Structure formats: C-alpha cells, structure tokens
Amino acid sequence: MAITDAAGAAYVTVASGAGVIFTGDNLTRLLSGLGTSVTVAGLALIVGIPLGIVLGALRILHNPFLRAILRLYLEFFRIVPTLVILFLSYYILPRELGVQVDGVTVAVVAFGLWVAAEISDIVRGALISVSDHQVDAGKALGMNGLQILWYVRIPQSVNLMVPATINLAARVIMTTSLLLLISVIDVITVGQQIMEANRMTHPDAAFWVYGFIFFLYFIICWPLAMIAKALEKRAKERNNG
C-alpha cells in the first residue's frame, strides 16, 4: 500500500508540474512570447538579408580599401559576442546618445546588422564560386560589371546562398533566447515568470516549462535545418552533374 501511495503521489507531482503550462493563460503567454521571438528574428532577417546581399556584392569589387572595411565589419560581428552587442546597443549607446529605444527595436537592429554581416560572407563566397569561364563569356557578350553580376553570377550562385541563409535564419531564432537580458517579453522571459510564480507550489515546474520551450524551438528550427540540408544536397548533385 505504501508503494502504491508513493507511486500515486509521484504521478500527481509530475502531472501537476506539467499542468503548470496549461494553467490559466500560461500556454497563451508562452505562445505569445514565442511569437515575439520569431517576429524579432523575422524582422532582423528582413533588414539584414538585403543589406547583406549589397555588402556581399561590394566585397567582390577590386577595391582594397572597401574590401578591408567590409571585412572588418564582418569580423566585428564574428568576434564580439551577440550578448555584448545587445548590451552595448540597449544599455550604453542610448544613454550616451540621450535617446530612449525599446528592446524590440534594439534587438531587430542589432540582429539585423549581425545577419547582414553573415549574409555578406555567404553572398561573397557564392559569387566568387562562379567559374571565370562564365564571367569571361559575359564579358565577351559585351556585359558590364553590373550586368555580369545580375545575369551571370547571381543566377548561378543562388542555389549556394539559399541553404546557408536558411541555416542562418535558424541560428537567429535560437539566439533570440538572449532577448530576456534586454527586457523583451519573449518566450524565455515568460517561462521564467511562470516558474517564479509557481516556485513554491510546483518546485519541478522548471523542468516542464523549459522542456516545453525546448519543444517550441525544436518544431520551428528542425524543419528549417531539414530544408537547408535537402537544398544543400540538391545543390551538390547539380554541381556534380
């Protein structure tokens, strides 16, 4: 009987811990927080991808000074942790400039500039992968540099850009977990609020809430990873004839 009671008590504890997610409006709040995370990531991609394409195209120009500046821009976002960039953009720059900017705007701009840096390298690598014979053929047809870029380089390199861009999109979504640190009400922030509110009555709530948040990130990022993998495989098959 004691064993049965212990097993029953354990079941009730687990059920009540998991039930925290569905208590009141907690599930709605978590999904709303996830929507904020995905929105920030989406806006950052909308800002960063076009800018990155332009910067990537500029990086193949034979201008050592311009290429050095753009390389420095890329290395800055690769070397400096995203967390430091968010702190700098949210806590330091607004104070020094005497302006007030909300966390979502700061996150979109910071992530957008990071995306632009990464996209510029993706675009540069894809553009220079086009064979010199194709470029020479364009020149033989009387095309100028811009026409060669538009009609020769970009069409033949898009299949290399897309998978890497999708992988980057998944990385941006995952990195939005840092929004908690600049007072943005994202899914992680909501999860912490739920755990704090139920800390005394449901000590195991953290396990279930974080597990559910992991599941939410997984169902968004895993399909993106699979799509990118399939596109990479197709690109390799196309390149190998």
N, C-alpha and C positions, 0 to 999 in steps of 0.2 A: 504493500500500500504506500509505503514511503517512497519507493522507486516511482510508482505511478504519479504520486503527488509532485515529485521533483521534476519528472518529465513534463507534466502538465504545466507546472509553474514556468519551466524553461520555454515551453511553447507560447504561453501567454506573454512572456517577456519579449520574445522575438517578434511575435505578432504585433504587440503594442509599439515596439521600436520601429518596425516597418510602417505601422499605421500612422506615425507622425507625419509622413509625407502626404497622406491623404486627409489629414485632419484640417477642418476649416478650409481656408483658401490657400493652404501651403502649396498644393500642387499647381494652382494657378499662378502663384507668385514665382515658383521655380521656373515655370514655362515662360513667364513674362521676363524674368531675369535672363533666361537663355535667349529670348528674342532680342534683348538689349545687346548681348554679346555678339550674336550673329549680325545685328544691324551695324554695330561698330565695325566689325570685320568687313561687311559688305561695302560700307561707305569708304573704308580705307582702301579697299581694292579698286573701287570706282575712281578714287582720287589718284591712287598710286600707279595703276596699270598704264593709263595714257601717258602720264609723266615719265614713267619708266621706259616706255617704248621710244619716246622722243630722246631721252638721255642715252638709251642704248644705241640708237641710230647715230647720235652725235659722237659716240665713243669709237666708231669705226672711221671717223674722219682723220685725215693725216695732219692733225694739229696737235703737236706735243703738249702745249700749254693746256688746251681744253681737255685733252685726254687725261692729263695729270690731275686737274681739278676734279673731274668726274670720278677718277679712280680714288682720290682722297675722300670724296663724298661716299662712295661705296664702302671703303674700308672703315670709315667712321661708324656707319651703322652695323658693320660686321663685328667691330672690336668692342664698341661700347654696348653694354647690356641694355636690353629693351627697358628693363626696370629703371635704370639710371636715366634713360631718355624721358620716360614718363614723369619721373620725379622732377627732372630739370624743367620740363615743359609745364608741369602743373603747379609746382611749388615755388620755383625760383624765377623763371622768366616773367610770369605775370606780375610778381612782386617788384622786380627790377624795372619793368616797363610801366608799372602803375595801372594795369588793366585787370579785369576780372573775367575769367573764361571758365565755363563749366567743364566738368570732367569728360563728358562725351565728346565735346569739340576738341579738347586737348588730345584725347585718345585717337580720334579719327585723323587729326593732323600728324601726330607722331607715328602712328601705324602707317598712314599713307606715305610719309616720307621714307619709312623703312621699306615698304613694298616697292616704291619707286626705285630705290637703290638695288634691291634684289632683282626686280624685273629688268633693270638696265643691263645687269650682267647676263641674265638669261637671253635677252634680245641680242646683245653683242655677240655672245657665243654662237647663237643660232645664225646670225647674219654672216659671220666670218666662216661658217661651215660650208657656205655655198661655194662650189668649186670655181677656180679662176677662169676655167673654160666658159662657164655660163656668163660670168661678168664680161669676159672678152667678146663673147657673142653679142651681148647687149651693146657694147661699145661699137662693134662692127656695124650694127644696125643704126648707128647714129644717136643712141640714147645718151642723155646727160646723167650726171651722178644721181639726181633725184629720181629720174625715170628708171634707172637700173635698180635703185633701192625699192621702188614701188612695184615694178613689173617683174623683176628677176629675183632679188634677194628675199624679200618678204614672202612671196608665194611659196618659195622652196624651203623656207625655214619655219613656217607656221607650225608644221607637224612636230617640230622640236620644241617650240615655245609652249604649246598648249599643255602638255603633261606637266612640265616644270611649274607652270603657272597654277595649275590645279593643286599640286603638292604645296605650293606656297600659300594658297588660299586655306588649306587645312591647317598649316602652321599658324597662320594669322588667327584663325578661330580658336585654336588651342591657347595661343598667347594672350587672348582676351581674359584669361583667368587672372591676369595681373591688374585688371580694372578695379578689383577690390581695393587696391592700395591708393587709388586716387579718388575714392568716394563715389564711384559709379555703382549703381544698384544693378549688378549683373547677377548671374546665377550663383556664383560663389558667395557673393555678399548675402543673397537671400538664404542660401544654405546655412551660412554662419548664424544669421539671425534666428532661423528655425531651431538650430542646435542650442543656441544660448537660451531661447525661450523654454526649451524642454530639457535643459541640463539636469535639473533636479528630479523630475518625474520619469525621464527616459534617458538614463546615462549612456545607453547604446545607440542613441539616435544618430550620432556622428557617423557610425559605420553605415547605416542605411541611407542617410542623406547624401554622404559623399559617394556611396555606391550608385545611387540614382543619378547623381550629377555626372559620374563617370559614364554611365549608360547613355545619358543625353549627348555628351560629347562624342561618344563612340558612334551612335547612329547617324551623326552628322558627318564626322570625319572619315569613317571607314568607307562609305560609298565613294567619297572623293578620292581616297587612296586607290581603290579598285579601278575607278575610271582612269586615273592617271597611269596606273600600271598597264591597263589594256591599251591605252593610246601609245605608250612607250613601246610596247611590244609590236603594235602595228607599224609604228614609225621605223623600227629596226628592220622589220620584214620588208617594208617598202624600200629602204635604203640598200638592203642586201639583194634587191631584185626579186 
